[in-house]
Amino acid sequence: EQLQLWSPLSTLIAAGLPSALYALQGTLTYTAYQNLDAVTYNGLTQLKVLSSALCCYVILNKRQSVLQMVSLGLLMLSSVVFQGSWKDWIKKQTTTSDNQSSNNINNR
């Protein structure tokens, strides 16, 4: 009974479109790997997991468990740490405090 509904076009739509998108993603991933440094590439790869979780929440209205939320938070934190953003922030804070200290000494 189910085979009567089968047609080559329906099979192409059901399997062909996802496989074409998968092939495109593989090609783009390979191109990104060749043109980006390792830290940026890994950061973008981790971003895929976070965006997938967000899409599951927004589109499918599926909530994550507490454990999943904690793990997504740790993933985001590790991405920030490996990108070096925190180093830039610390450097700015150190530079700002050094400038303020030198200004205080010069004003005396």
C-alpha positions in Angstrom: 0.0 0.0 0.0 2.8 2.4 0.9 4.7 1.5 -2.3 1.8 2.8 -4.4 2.5 6.3 -3.2 6.1 6.1 -4.2 7.4 7.9 -7.2 10.9 8.9 -8.4 10.1 12.5 -7.9 9.0 12.0 -4.3 12.1 10.0 -3.6 14.3 12.7 -5.1 12.7 15.3 -3.0 12.9 13.2 0.2 16.5 12.0 -0.2 18.0 14.2 -2.9 17.6 17.6 -1.3 19.1 16.6 2.1 22.0 14.8 0.4 22.7 17.8 -1.9 22.7 20.1 1.2 25.0 17.7 3.0 27.4 17.7 0.0 27.4 21.5 -0.1 28.1 21.7 3.6 31.0 19.3 3.2 32.5 21.4 0.4 32.0 24.7 2.4 33.6 23.0 5.5 36.6 21.9 3.5 37.0 25.4 2.0 36.7 27.0 5.4 39.3 24.6 6.8 41.7 25.6 4.1 41.2 29.4 4.5 40.8 29.9 8.3 43.2 29.5 11.2 42.5 26.5 13.5 41.1 28.5 16.4 38.5 30.4 14.2 37.5 27.2 12.4 36.9 25.4 15.7 35.0 28.3 17.1 32.7 28.3 14.0 32.2 24.6 14.4 31.2 25.0 18.0 28.8 27.7 16.9 27.0 25.2 14.7 26.0 23.3 17.9 24.8 26.4 19.6 22.8 27.5 16.6 21.2 24.1 16.2 20.1 24.1 19.9 18.6 27.6 19.4 16.8 26.5 16.2 15.4 23.5 18.1 14.1 25.9 20.7 12.7 28.5 18.4 11.4 26.4 15.5 10.4 23.2 17.1 9.5 24.7 20.5 11.6 22.0 22.2 13.2 23.1 25.5 16.5 21.8 26.6 17.1 20.1 29.9 19.1 21.8 32.7 22.1 19.5 31.9 21.9 20.4 28.2 21.8 24.1 29.0 24.8 23.8 31.3 26.7 22.0 28.6 25.8 24.6 26.0 26.9 27.3 28.4 30.3 25.5 28.9 30.6 25.1 25.1 30.0 28.9 24.7 32.5 29.7 27.4 35.2 27.4 26.0 34.6 29.0 22.6 35.2 32.5 24.0 38.3 31.3 25.9 39.8 29.7 22.9 39.1 32.6 20.6 41.2 34.7 23.0 38.5 37.4 23.6 39.2 37.3 27.3 42.9 38.0 26.7 42.0 41.1 24.8 39.6 42.2 27.6 42.3 41.6 30.3 44.9 43.5 28.2 42.5 46.5 27.9 41.8 46.4 31.6 45.6 46.3 32.4 46.3 49.1 29.9 43.6 51.3 31.3 44.7 50.8 34.9 48.4 51.4 33.9 47.4 54.7 32.1 45.4 55.8 35.1 48.3 55.1 37.4 50.8 57.0 35.2 48.3 59.9 35.0 48.1 60.0 38.8 51.9 60.0 39.1 52.3 62.8 36.4 49.6 65.0 38.1 51.5 65.0 41.4 
